[in-house]
Amino acid sequence: MVDREQPRSNIIKVVAASMAGTTVEWYDFFLYGVAAAVVFPAVFFPSSDQAAGTLLALGTFAIGFIARPIGGMVFGHFGDKIGRKTLLVVSLVMMGVATFAIGLLPGYATIGIAAPLLLVVLRLVQGFALGGEWGGAVLIVSEHGDPARRGYWASWPQAGVPFGQLLANGLLFLLSAVQNDADFISWGWRIPFLLSAVLVLIGLYVRLSVEESPLFKEAQARAAKLAAAGEKEALPIVEVFRRYPREVFTAMGARFAENVSYYIFTIVITTYVTQRLGLSSSFVLGAVLIGAAVHLVTIPIWGALSDRIGRKPVYLLGAAGVGVWAFVFIALVDTGNFALTALAVVGGLVFHGAMYGPQAAFLSELFGTKVRYSGVSIGYQLASVVAGGLAPIIAVALYTTFDSGYAVSVYVALSAAVSIFAVGTYAETRTRDLAADPAVSGSAAR
């Protein structure tokens, strides 16, 4: 069985639907991340110790990551059983409802301890939904597209991440620029959260218009024949850990540098610049906004390059790049100059894109069709807990304890070493047939 090449008009429609939903979900997720660094310490965690309030707020950001592997397992299971499309719609609705509710949530001054507790619950819902979003979004594109351009087409849902961040940071930047600090903290920050309802409706309209993955339909038909013959399928999650343990750990290791560096370059920088350097939130939001725009453009370029020279060389370049750039990043940010700070973010996100661009195709190529949603979701989201989820807390603790941003640079460099080892010791996957099962065909590196 070979990959089914789709007409160009069809793959563009699938990419648009996937990216629309991914953009909305990451808009919601990053909106929370920026607000956790800038707004939530004052609104939900009042404290005389600013650093303590910030760590508590960032702690709720990390809680969302704890829910992500659970969401990945649940959505992955049903995505492998009933299809990618249905689960993508469910995840989008869950994320939108939780984000809208955060925009309506009263602060600590109004309802006391119930405010941070409800915030934690809503954050868990966000994390659970996002845990199921990524795997389905990239798979429905990977399984529709031309195998020769899989890296390029599958990179577009990845580009939904900086696009969502552009929307989130852009709105927060605009509001913080036109409002005084008191109004922004009081009510202005709520507007982007409430606007997520409009974006969710747009995303749903586009996402409901696509068809199920042809590869999944074929795999489902084969499973039905086996069931009719009396053969019972094992649970996808069981099959993943039984037949693909190396691939799960490869996916997790590949994610490490990508995940840690991204949150350092886009979330931690907000806290670092406003609290350590004493600069305004609009200063850092503007720099991240520029970086996100460049990131959006470069991700598909890196994805296309991985189709030509392979996933590994592009990914390894990105991992090594963020490990080195992390030291340049701090040096530039410490100047307090806006142009150099923007350059710091841009450089970091260009190297990050070299990992994130080919990542969707790379992880998709690790697993067979009937366990692919579970496999990519488990590997991707488990890494998110120990990498991205803890990155803001570890980074703030490091530069506070050592009184130096370079402590964070060392942290990023060590994360890069993990990814270089994981990807460098695995076989090239660019030429794999998604209709084949690498655990059966012997193409997996073990």
NORMO-V243530 format. One line per field, one symbol per residue. burial: # if it has 24 or more other ideal C-beta (glycine too) atoms within 12 Angstrom, else .. A space follows every 10 residues. Layout:
# NORMO-V243530
burial=???
This chain:
# NORMO-V243530
burial=..##.#...# #.######## ########## ########## #####..... #.######## ########## ########## #.######## ########## ###.#.##.. ....##.### .######### ########## #######.## ########## ########## ######.... ...##..### #######.## .###.##..# ########## ..#....... .....##.## #.##.##### ########## ########## #######.## ########## ########## #######..# ########## ########## .###...#.. ########## ########## ########## ########## ########## ########## ....#.#### ########## .###.##### .########. ..##..
